[in-house]
Amino acid sequence: MSDTPTTPKTRTRTKVERPRLHKVILVNDDYTPRDFVTRILKAEFRMSAEQARKVMITAHRKGSCVVSVYPRDVAETKATRATDQGRREGYPLLFTTEPEE
């Protein structure tokens, strides 16, 4: 056996935080047909017909509506793709994102 003193081993633990989530928001306009908005919600956000209709009606009545919550990069991608689809069809459809509180 050796007579050297032993030193305690220390471990450092890295605490990993979850990425901040962002809301995708549907902004109402007076020109995009309701059926088109519902179709975009079903296609891009994988909603059922009933869910998409409820979100569309809520945005219509209140001016905007939270569609879903994702990590930032996913939220921005989905909002951009949905907005671009509306623009390709000639509608001013707008989806935005903002950090969830």
Secondary structure, 3 states (H helix, E strand, C coil): CCCCCCCCCCCCCCCCCCCCEEEEEEECCCCCCHHHHHHHHHHHHCCCHHHHHHHHHHHHHHCEEEEEEEEHHHHHHHHHHHHHHHHHCCCCCEEEEEECC
